């Protein structure tokens, strides 16, 4: 594992996992959405597998694009010696009982059963986060689903 910078998002630079990604951006636009992204100006470093972190983001974004409604907000924050990465979207039909099932293998919510999904995306996310000594949780606040991931920061 190496250090991955999660705090930079500059279209002209190749640093940081949350770097500008044209394909993901156009995927949002094709759904009629523009993500609301909040990233600190200074880089934040965590000790993780960069490819695994990229896969986590891809799975969470794909999950939103397949099942989400309304806008999505992605934020990165320093909280003490940890970094918190949050994905928040409008999900009026989800409740606390369902959030407890989201990370189980093959689980698909009632609304997604008509779509051709395997129910593995969030389970893979949970396993990758755990392998990198991170934590993941899903919560409901009002009509919003929030998936929060935390990792210990590396100080340079």
Backbone as CSV, one residue per row, in Angstrom:
resi,resn,N_x,N_y,N_z,CA_x,CA_y,CA_z,C_x,C_y,C_z
1,UNK,0.838,-1.178,0.000,0.000,0.000,0.000,0.876,1.231,0.000
2,UNK,0.374,2.270,-0.620,1.093,3.529,-0.657,0.224,4.635,-0.127
3,UNK,0.768,5.829,-0.127,-0.007,6.977,0.307,-0.822,7.488,-0.870
4,UNK,-2.075,7.698,-0.651,-2.928,8.252,-1.695,-3.428,9.605,-1.231
5,UNK,-3.256,10.596,-2.073,-3.775,11.918,-1.751,-5.238,11.984,-2.129
6,UNK,-6.095,12.332,-1.209,-7.509,12.426,-1.523,-7.993,13.858,-1.566
7,UNK,-7.126,14.810,-1.278,-7.576,16.182,-1.150,-7.467,17.022,-2.401
8,UNK,-6.856,16.543,-3.461,-6.695,17.382,-4.627,-7.658,17.000,-5.727
9,UNK,-8.169,17.990,-6.379,-9.075,17.780,-7.498,-8.800,18.874,-8.522
10,UNK,-7.675,18.785,-9.189,-7.278,19.784,-10.173,-7.251,19.140,-11.549
11,UNK,-8.090,19.635,-12.502,-8.181,19.009,-13.813,-6.857,18.868,-14.538
12,UNK,-5.905,19.753,-14.345,-4.659,19.703,-15.078,-3.572,18.892,-14.405
13,UNK,-3.823,18.308,-13.248,-2.786,17.587,-12.511,-3.156,16.121,-12.380
14,UNK,-2.154,15.261,-12.263,-2.376,13.827,-12.166,-2.232,13.315,-10.740
15,UNK,-2.325,14.168,-9.731,-2.163,13.740,-8.346,-3.526,13.611,-7.682
16,UNK,-3.613,12.678,-6.773,-4.815,12.535,-5.967,-5.850,11.622,-6.582
17,UNK,-6.508,10.832,-5.732,-7.516,9.884,-6.194,-8.777,10.597,-6.651
18,UNK,-9.103,11.728,-6.024,-10.294,12.469,-6.434,-9.958,13.479,-7.528
19,UNK,-9.033,13.104,-8.389,-8.679,13.990,-9.495,-9.847,14.072,-10.477
20,UNK,-9.788,15.047,-11.328,-10.819,15.253,-12.331,-10.982,13.993,-13.171
21,UNK,-12.199,13.514,-13.329,-12.460,12.296,-14.088,-13.581,12.601,-15.067
22,UNK,-13.231,12.780,-16.340,-14.215,13.175,-17.343,-15.348,12.170,-17.469
23,UNK,-15.017,10.892,-17.450,-16.065,9.880,-17.655,-17.102,9.929,-16.538
24,UNK,-16.650,9.967,-15.286,-17.590,10.023,-14.166,-18.410,11.292,-14.236
25,UNK,-17.779,12.399,-14.597,-18.489,13.668,-14.690,-19.585,13.586,-15.749
26,UNK,-19.263,13.015,-16.908,-20.260,12.889,-17.970,-21.346,11.876,-17.616
27,UNK,-21.011,10.876,-16.813,-22.029,9.947,-16.323,-23.057,10.697,-15.472
28,UNK,-22.573,11.603,-14.622,-23.491,12.425,-13.824,-24.342,13.302,-14.734
29,UNK,-23.703,13.965,-15.703,-24.433,14.852,-16.606,-25.488,14.097,-17.399
30,UNK,-25.199,12.844,-17.801,-26.168,12.058,-18.565,-27.409,11.758,-17.734
31,UNK,-27.269,11.790,-16.418,-28.414,11.586,-15.532,-29.083,12.920,-15.204
32,UNK,-28.534,14.001,-15.733,-29.097,15.321,-15.462,-28.655,15.886,-14.129
33,UNK,-27.551,15.393,-13.624,-27.042,15.818,-12.315,-25.646,16.395,-12.447
34,UNK,-25.322,17.290,-11.547,-23.949,17.752,-11.408,-23.589,17.538,-9.952
35,UNK,-22.583,16.718,-9.676,-22.241,16.426,-8.278,-21.758,17.681,-7.551
36,UNK,-22.089,17.745,-6.275,-21.641,18.822,-5.408,-20.445,18.271,-4.636
37,UNK,-19.237,18.730,-4.967,-18.019,18.158,-4.400,-17.318,19.187,-3.515
38,UNK,-17.037,18.783,-2.274,-16.342,19.640,-1.306,-15.043,18.944,-0.907
39,UNK,-13.921,19.532,-1.310,-12.608,18.973,-1.028,-11.731,20.088,-0.471
40,UNK,-11.011,19.823,0.616,-10.121,20.857,1.152,-9.087,21.305,0.120
41,UNK,-8.655,22.548,0.248,-7.666,23.095,-0.682,-6.316,22.397,-0.558
42,UNK,-5.950,22.004,0.662,-4.652,21.336,0.834,-4.832,19.823,0.739
43,UNK,-3.831,19.125,0.206,-3.931,17.662,0.088,-4.021,16.985,1.455
44,UNK,-4.756,15.909,1.494,-4.854,15.052,2.681,-4.343,13.686,2.239
45,UNK,-3.438,13.100,3.024,-2.854,11.818,2.644,-3.296,10.714,3.588
46,UNK,-3.602,9.563,2.984,-3.975,8.371,3.746,-3.162,7.203,3.204
47,UNK,-2.910,6.216,4.051,-2.117,5.051,3.658,-3.085,3.962,3.195
48,UNK,-3.313,3.915,1.882,-4.238,2.949,1.300,-3.717,2.497,-0.055
49,UNK,-4.346,1.482,-0.593,-4.086,1.035,-1.950,-4.852,1.974,-2.886
50,UNK,-4.121,2.710,-3.704,-4.733,3.713,-4.577,-5.780,3.092,-5.509
51,UNK,-5.474,1.922,-6.075,-6.421,1.268,-6.979,-7.677,0.819,-6.240
52,UNK,-7.512,0.341,-5.008,-8.670,-0.072,-4.217,-9.540,1.132,-3.878
53,UNK,-8.910,2.251,-3.548,-9.675,3.458,-3.237,-10.424,3.949,-4.468
54,UNK,-9.782,3.867,-5.612,-10.446,4.241,-6.867,-11.660,3.343,-7.104
55,UNK,-11.512,2.044,-6.850,-12.629,1.097,-7.017,-13.774,1.424,-6.051
56,UNK,-13.429,1.809,-4.834,-14.455,2.205,-3.855,-15.268,3.373,-4.400
57,UNK,-14.572,4.402,-4.886,-15.274,5.569,-5.425,-16.112,5.195,-6.641
58,UNK,-15.557,4.368,-7.524,-16.301,3.950,-8.711,-17.577,3.201,-8.324
59,UNK,-17.471,2.285,-7.355,-18.648,1.517,-6.942,-19.707,2.410,-6.296
60,UNK,-19.274,3.344,-5.458,-20.231,4.241,-4.810,-20.907,5.158,-5.825
61,UNK,-20.143,5.659,-6.771,-20.729,6.517,-7.814,-21.665,5.713,-8.701
62,UNK,-21.260,4.499,-9.082,-22.125,3.645,-9.907,-23.414,3.301,-9.166
63,UNK,-23.299,3.037,-7.869,-24.479,2.740,-7.065,-25.447,3.921,-7.087
64,UNK,-24.899,5.125,-6.934,-25.752,6.314,-6.991,-26.391,6.456,-8.372
65,UNK,-25.588,6.313,-9.436,-26.114,6.485,-10.780,-27.204,5.467,-11.098
66,UNK,-27.082,4.240,-10.574,-28.085,3.199,-10.819,-29.328,3.349,-9.951
67,UNK,-29.153,3.802,-8.704,-30.260,3.742,-7.754,-30.633,5.070,-7.116
68,UNK,-29.767,6.064,-7.209,-29.996,7.316,-6.515,-30.992,8.217,-7.213
69,UNK,-31.514,9.137,-6.448,-32.383,10.171,-6.990,-31.899,11.502,-6.444
70,UNK,-32.234,12.560,-7.144,-31.810,13.877,-6.675,-30.315,14.048,-6.814
71,UNK,-29.803,15.053,-6.160,-28.380,15.372,-6.295,-27.524,14.526,-5.356
72,UNK,-26.237,14.488,-5.661,-25.275,13.797,-4.806,-24.243,14.815,-4.343
73,UNK,-23.830,14.655,-3.108,-22.798,15.496,-2.525,-21.670,14.588,-2.063
74,UNK,-20.442,14.923,-2.452,-19.265,14.159,-2.050,-18.349,15.124,-1.312
75,UNK,-17.954,14.744,-0.091,-17.095,15.647,0.675,-15.961,14.889,1.345
76,UNK,-14.865,15.603,1.535,-13.694,15.084,2.227,-13.378,16.072,3.334
77,UNK,-13.234,15.559,4.575,-12.959,16.428,5.722,-11.918,15.791,6.631
78,UNK,-11.110,16.642,7.223,-10.221,16.206,8.298,-11.032,16.222,9.583
79,UNK,-10.920,15.147,10.352,-11.571,15.068,11.653,-10.569,14.466,12.627
80,UNK,-9.852,15.340,13.326,-8.794,14.876,14.217,-7.682,14.256,13.403
81,UNK,-7.356,12.996,13.696,-6.295,12.306,12.954,-6.856,11.415,11.846
82,UNK,-8.115,11.648,11.486,-8.761,10.849,10.449,-9.245,11.736,9.308
83,UNK,-9.472,11.093,8.173,-10.130,11.755,7.059,-11.481,11.061,6.882
84,UNK,-12.495,11.872,6.684,-13.847,11.375,6.487,-14.260,11.679,5.052
85,UNK,-14.673,10.644,4.338,-15.129,10.786,2.956,-16.603,10.409,2.948
86,UNK,-17.454,11.365,2.574,-18.900,11.141,2.640,-19.561,11.276,1.276
87,UNK,-20.481,10.369,1.019,-21.335,10.407,-0.163,-22.759,10.559,0.349
88,UNK,-23.439,11.630,-0.052,-24.786,11.914,0.448,-25.709,12.151,-0.736
89,UNK,-26.846,11.439,-0.745,-27.823,11.676,-1.797,-29.241,11.507,-1.279
90,UNK,-30.153,12.115,-2.003,-31.570,12.060,-1.676,-32.060,10.636,-1.905
91,UNK,-32.663,10.040,-0.888,-33.154,8.663,-0.961,-34.403,8.561,-0.097
92,UNK,-35.530,9.090,-0.577,-36.720,9.188,0.268,-37.299,7.854,0.735
93,UNK,-37.038,6.768,0.031,-37.636,5.493,0.396,-36.801,4.635,1.328
94,UNK,-35.644,5.100,1.733,-34.753,4.265,2.544,-34.927,4.589,4.026
95,UNK,-34.824,3.562,4.856,-34.931,3.777,6.299,-33.750,3.111,7.000
96,UNK,-33.654,3.302,8.296,-32.520,2.784,9.082,-32.392,1.261,8.931
97,UNK,-33.494,0.538,8.925,-33.432,-0.923,8.805,-32.766,-1.338,7.494
98,UNK,-33.041,-0.594,6.432,-32.441,-0.934,5.146,-30.954,-0.584,5.108
99,UNK,-30.558,0.489,5.783,-29.132,0.858,5.771,-28.280,-0.225,6.399
100,UNK,-28.834,-0.979,7.339,-28.088,-2.062,7.979,-27.836,-3.220,7.018
101,UNK,-28.608,-3.303,5.930,-28.474,-4.390,4.962,-27.654,-4.007,3.734
102,UNK,-27.414,-2.716,3.533,-26.795,-2.239,2.301,-25.471,-2.903,1.952
103,UNK,-24.672,-3.258,2.953,-23.336,-3.794,2.696,-23.302,-5.322,2.658
104,UNK,-24.466,-5.961,2.756,-24.514,-7.427,2.692,-24.429,-7.882,1.238
105,UNK,-23.698,-8.985,1.034,-23.562,-9.538,-0.315,-24.917,-9.892,-0.898
106,UNK,-25.092,-9.562,-2.152,-26.276,-9.874,-2.959,-27.529,-9.119,-2.531
107,UNK,-27.410,-8.173,-1.602,-28.595,-7.416,-1.190,-28.938,-6.373,-2.246
108,UNK,-30.192,-6.367,-2.657,-30.711,-5.301,-3.508,-32.013,-4.826,-2.889
109,UNK,-32.167,-3.528,-2.799,-33.386,-2.962,-2.227,-34.565,-3.166,-3.156
110,UNK,-35.761,-3.035,-2.643,-36.974,-3.235,-3.431,-36.997,-2.406,-4.708
111,UNK,-36.546,-1.158,-4.631,-36.590,-0.283,-5.791,-35.647,-0.750,-6.892
112,UNK,-34.595,-1.464,-6.557,-33.615,-1.846,-7.578,-33.825,-3.264,-8.102
113,UNK,-34.767,-3.999,-7.605,-34.944,-5.393,-8.025,-35.290,-5.531,-9.499
114,UNK,-35.877,-4.493,-10.097,-36.203,-4.571,-11.518,-34.984,-4.295,-12.386
115,UNK,-33.924,-3.777,-11.805,-32.698,-3.509,-12.552,-31.792,-4.727,-12.464
116,UNK,-30.958,-4.877,-13.451,-30.030,-6.011,-13.500,-28.793,-5.695,-12.663
117,UNK,-28.904,-5.828,-11.349,-27.765,-5.601,-10.466,-27.494,-6.864,-9.676
118,UNK,-26.251,-7.004,-9.233,-25.861,-8.206,-8.508,-25.968,-8.050,-6.994
119,UNK,-26.015,-6.818,-6.524,-26.022,-6.605,-5.080,-24.646,-6.786,-4.464
120,UNK,-23.593,-6.689,-5.280,-22.228,-6.882,-4.779,-21.450,-5.581,-4.591
121,UNK,-21.853,-4.507,-5.251,-21.079,-3.272,-5.257,-20.741,-2.734,-3.879
122,UNK,-21.729,-2.583,-3.007,-21.471,-2.034,-1.679,-20.794,-3.052,-0.768
123,UNK,-21.009,-4.331,-1.012,-20.305,-5.365,-0.256,-18.810,-5.313,-0.578
124,UNK,-18.486,-5.125,-1.843,-17.088,-4.985,-2.253,-16.479,-3.746,-1.611
125,UNK,-17.223,-2.654,-1.603,-16.751,-1.418,-0.974,-16.412,-1.669,0.491
126,UNK,-17.313,-2.318,1.209,-17.079,-2.582,2.636,-15.820,-3.434,2.840
127,UNK,-15.651,-4.465,2.031,-14.476,-5.340,2.160,-13.179,-4.593,1.857
128,UNK,-13.178,-3.759,0.829,-11.978,-3.001,0.494,-11.620,-1.998,1.593
129,UNK,-12.625,-1.336,2.129,-12.388,-0.378,3.221,-11.798,-1.113,4.423
130,UNK,-12.372,-2.257,4.775,-11.886,-3.030,5.925,-10.444,-3.507,5.713
131,UNK,-10.106,-3.940,4.494,-8.741,-4.412,4.210,-7.717,-3.303,4.363
132,UNK,-8.158,-2.053,4.239,-7.245,-0.920,4.375,-7.389,-0.252,5.744
133,UNK,-7.936,-1.004,6.697,-8.095,-0.550,8.081,-8.967,0.691,8.228
134,UNK,-9.909,0.842,7.331,-10.855,1.943,7.415,-12.174,1.470,7.991
135,UNK,-13.085,2.402,8.143,-14.432,2.085,8.616,-15.442,2.696,7.663
136,UNK,-16.573,2.013,7.516,-17.641,2.504,6.651,-18.969,2.315,7.370
137,UNK,-19.849,3.277,7.180,-21.189,3.166,7.754,-22.174,3.899,6.861
138,UNK,-23.415,3.480,6.946,-24.502,4.134,6.219,-25.509,4.643,7.242
139,UNK,-25.955,5.869,7.039,-26.948,6.488,7.920,-28.011,7.169,7.090
140,UNK,-29.136,7.407,7.727,-30.213,8.171,7.107,-30.421,9.421,7.938
141,UNK,-30.434,10.563,7.266,-30.771,11.833,7.900,-31.917,12.430,7.119
142,UNK,-33.099,12.410,7.705,-34.279,12.866,6.968,-34.498,11.955,5.778
143,UNK,-34.491,12.520,4.588,-34.662,11.746,3.354,-33.349,11.537,2.614
144,UNK,-32.230,11.644,3.323,-30.922,11.515,2.695,-30.168,10.294,3.207
145,UNK,-29.548,9.572,2.278,-28.661,8.463,2.605,-27.247,9.013,2.635
146,UNK,-26.510,8.716,3.706,-25.126,9.153,3.819,-24.250,7.930,4.043
147,UNK,-23.304,7.731,3.147,-22.307,6.678,3.315,-21.011,7.387,3.679
148,UNK,-20.482,7.063,4.846,-19.301,7.720,5.372,-18.176,6.711,5.538
149,UNK,-17.003,7.058,5.022,-15.802,6.218,5.122,-14.747,7.021,5.870
150,UNK,-14.072,6.371,6.822,-12.983,7.043,7.528,-11.713,6.213,7.464
151,UNK,-10.588,6.928,7.319,-9.258,6.346,7.322,-8.364,7.216,8.191
152,UNK,-7.326,6.608,8.758,-6.325,7.385,9.490,-5.496,8.186,8.488
153,UNK,-5.154,9.420,8.852,-4.337,10.253,7.987,-2.862,9.939,8.182
154,UNK,-2.080,10.228,7.147,-0.636,10.139,7.186,-0.131,11.567,7.188
155,UNK,0.766,11.872,8.091,1.307,13.228,8.166,2.644,13.278,7.472
156,UNK,2.792,14.243,6.565,4.054,14.407,5.825,4.887,15.479,6.473
